[in-house]
Amino acid sequence: MTVVARLFLIFFVSIGSSFAEESKINAKEILAKMVHAMGMLNYEGTVVLLRNGKLETMKYFHVVRQNREQERLLSLNSPLREVVRDGDLVSCRYNESPRVDYDHRPHERSFLINLPKNLDQLADFYNFALVGEENVAMLPAYIIDIQPKDDLRYARRIWVEKLNFLPLKIAVYDVSGSILEQVVFTEQHVKGWLPFVDTKTTKANHNTQRARLTGNEEAGLSQFVVTNQPSGFKEIYFAQKTMHNSQHSVEHLLMSDGLASVSVYMENKNPGMESGLRSVGAVNSYSRDIDNYQVTVMGEVPPLTVKLIAEGIGLKVNDIKH
C-alpha cells in the first residue's frame, strides 16, 4: 500500500469514527438543545418564507435579556410591515398606516416553530428521527424528522445548526408527503447583544377576557363544548374578544398537542357567512352553523382534523337560545 493510500485510509477512518461518535446524539436530544437555544440566544438573520405558494423575504431578530424575550419579523418587500412578539403579546404594524394591531398568544413561543421543553409529552403522537446532515446557509446542520403516528397531524422536518443548535430550516408536509410551507434562513448570526423595540403595550386591546386552562379544566365562560377532541389535544386557552373594526364579539378556544395548535371560534351567525372546508397552504378551517351561531375550527392540521373537531362541537344546554 502506498503512502498516499495509507494517509487516505487513516483520514477516512478518522472521519468515520468522528461521525460515529457524533451520531450518538439522538433526535430528541438535538431538539431539546434547539428549544433551549431558541429561548436563550440573541440571534438575527434573513429568512425566506414559502407559504400559500408565495415567497416572502424577511429579517428575523430574537432578543433575550433578564427573563424578557422578544421576536421580530421585518418584511423586506411589499407590503412593508413589522411583526413583534413580546412575551405573549404580538403586534403588527404596516408602514403605510399609523395603526398597530395587537393580539395575545400565550401558547406560542416562536414565529419559527413551537415545541415543548419536555418532548416526552409528544411521544404518544409523534416519532423523532435523526435522518442525516446537510449544509443550510453554508452552516452544517442535523436533519430531524418529526412524523405523526396518525393522520390528524402534519409531519415536519427541521434542520438544526450543529454548533449553536438553532433552527436553520423548517418544512411542513401534508399526509402525502408534499411540502406545504417552509421557513429557510439564508444567513444567521448569533450576537452578544441586540436591542429591544418598543411595542407600546399600553395600546393593547383591553376588550379581551382571557383565561388560561390547566389539566381538564373546562372553559366555563364559553357557550360551546368540544366533544370530538383528538387524542393528545388539550384545551389550554380561552378568550372572549371584540374583533378589529367592529363591536362583534367572538369566543376563542385554543387547543394544542404540544406541537400542532387548533383554534375554535364561535360567533353570532350572519347571512354572509359561508360554511364548509377552506384551505390556505398548511392552514385548514371548517365552519358549520349551530342554531344562531357559526363555529369555525382552524389550524395547521389536516382537513380531517378540523372537520372532526367542528362536527363534534355543541352548545351547552343552558346557553341554547331560540
NORURMO-V35774 format. One record per backbone hydrogen bond with DSSP energy under -0.5 kcal/mol. CO is the residue of the C=O (numbers start at 1). NH is the residue of the N-H. Records with the same first field share a line. If there is no record, write none. Layout:
CO=NH, NH
//
This chain:
2=6
3=7
4=8
5=9
6=10
7=11
8=12
9=13
10=14
11=15
12=16
13=17
14=18
15=19
16=20
17=21
18=22
19=23
21=24
22=25
26=30
27=31
28=32
29=33
30=34
31=35
32=36
33=37
34=38
35=39
36=40
37=40, 41
41=43
42=191
43=62
44=189
45=60
46=186, 187
47=49, 58
48=184
49=51, 56
50=182
51=54
54=51
56=49
57=76
58=47
59=74
60=45
61=72
62=43
63=70
65=68
68=65
69=87
70=63
71=85
72=61
73=83
74=59
80=95
81=75
82=93
83=73
84=86, 91
85=71, 87
86=89
88=90, 105
89=86
90=103
91=84
92=101
93=82
94=97
99=94
101=92
103=90, 105
113=115
117=119
118=121
119=122
120=123
122=125, 126
125=149
127=147
129=131, 145
132=143
134=141
136=139
139=136
140=162
141=134
142=144, 160
143=131, 132
144=158
145=129, 147
146=156
147=127
150=153
155=173
156=146
157=171
158=144, 160
159=161, 168, 169
160=142
161=165
166=161
168=185
169=159
170=183
171=157
172=180, 181
173=155
174=177
178=174
181=172
182=50
183=170
184=48
187=46
189=44
191=42
197=199
200=203
201=204
207=242
208=210
209=240
211=238
214=217
218=220
219=222
223=316
225=227, 314
227=229
228=230
230=233
234=236, 256
236=213
237=254
238=211
239=241, 252
240=209
241=250
243=246
248=243
249=268
250=241
251=266
252=239
253=264
254=236, 237
255=262
256=234
260=257
261=300
262=255
263=298
264=253
265=296
266=251
267=294
270=273
276=287
278=285
280=283
282=284
283=280
284=299
285=278
286=297
287=276
288=295
290=293
292=269
293=290
294=267
295=288
296=265
297=286
298=263
299=284, 301
302=305, 306
303=307
304=308
305=309
306=310
307=311
308=312
309=312
310=313
312=227
314=225
316=319, 320
317=320
//
